[in-house]
């Protein structure tokens, strides 16, 4: 067996592979033409961000079994093309946790004591002690948005320097966060209103894009300081600039930007902004750790010990998978829908299978449900292999029940989330051969199509309600693809589910929320 090391990595990577009986072909900086030729004779490839694996490069490879990215992201690998070829793609999410947490704390200290600005002043021959009077962090409140591996390590260090820590993450259980002396905010607004410092540790995706905008800045305390070592695009750079210029935000420390390098970025003109060139994982220890992790994962994959941190679908019995495919798709969308409807940190999840599906391998379906549950909050790496581990790591209890009871459907999947703020429940089934539907939400009987964009409204059953909703959407040129309505009694509580052809803008959502008899509105992305 032979593994190509396509980017610069420590020699330990070669040593681990050779110890496992695998020949290491060390070609850092390999060019695309040579890469295409060599790949045809390789069983695996280990790379960093410098080498790109495209669909055209994978087109004729037959021997390649695994690709491992020494780092978190896999943007430089065409994962769908690799999956189609049966190639498992892995990453190494553990190796840079400590380094990123430490960089966050370093920026927090620098922001408080004007370290970069004071250094530049002294080197310029000045001695401006009064100008750089800082603030101490002991006793201040640090708000952490996202309590995954990095966020929890930041909390641990913040507590050690006598900060109060408040966190928000609907995907983490109180049992886990209690180990880190973190007070859990019931929602993002509560965190924003209380924190003296705010640090961001969530992935960048459709759910977190522009998570922090002018609206969120207006909720924050005057004089708040912002740190972002996660990803660019999570906070609005334009709105951050305006908040700093107005004096509402005292300063920001940024390791990441919308566009990198951030040439011409207005934020860099501000004295209140500290910037570093995406250094979160740039330590000798982190680089060594991800190299070890990548080599060990590749060795395990090629010697039959299994795949770790796979970011695409691992192999299953193809006949079994094809039989269950409609229910696997249904379960993932149910998980994503349920977590977007639920409020507060998850304490437990109950899954009940009824009917014919109980005779099949429901493990595949359960794992797919977990994938949907986690995907809105996590980066690449959530799949049928990693989801159960990630759920357990977050202290979320999943209870599985099969029932031979009679229902209105041949097969039915029911799921319920229990959180600090109550319970949210949905049920779904497959119509025909491959038409997934939601048939119940919190006790309201419905028949909802699971499209990419869904608008779910809770309110009162009153005349004109549906017409008013349609009018608002029509005024915004948003086309309605499907609509379903459910109620428990005439004139009582009701639910309206609308499938639209495009994402609904925030101003449209706010207008609908203000309609008479609308109590809650949820924009769901699947």
Secondary structure, DSSP 8 states (H G I E B T S, - for coil): -EEEE-S---THHHHHHHHTT-EEEE-TT--HHHHHHHHTT-SEEEE-SSS-B-HHHHTT--S--EEEESSS--TTB-HHHHHHTT-EEEE--STTHHHHHHHHHHHHHHHHHTHHHHHHHHHTT---TTTT-----TT-EEEEE--SHHHHHHHHHHHHTT-EEEEE-TTS-HHHHGGGT-EE-SSHHHHHHH-SEEEE----STTTTT-B-HHHHHHS-TTEEEEE-S-TTSB-HHHHHHHHHTTSEEEEEES--SSSS-TT-GGGG-TTEEE-SS-TT-SHHHHHHHHHHHHHHHHHHHTTS--SSB-S-----HHHHHHHHHHHHHHHHHHHHHHHH--S-EEEEEEEEEEGGGGS-HHHHHHHHHHHHHHTTS-TT-STTHHHHHHHHTT-EEEEEEE----SSSEEEEEEEEETTEEEEEEEEEETTTEEEEEEETTEEEEEE--SEEEEEEEE--TTHHHHHHHHHHHTT--EEEEEEEESSTTSEEEEEEEESS---HHHHHHHHTSTTEEEEEEEE-
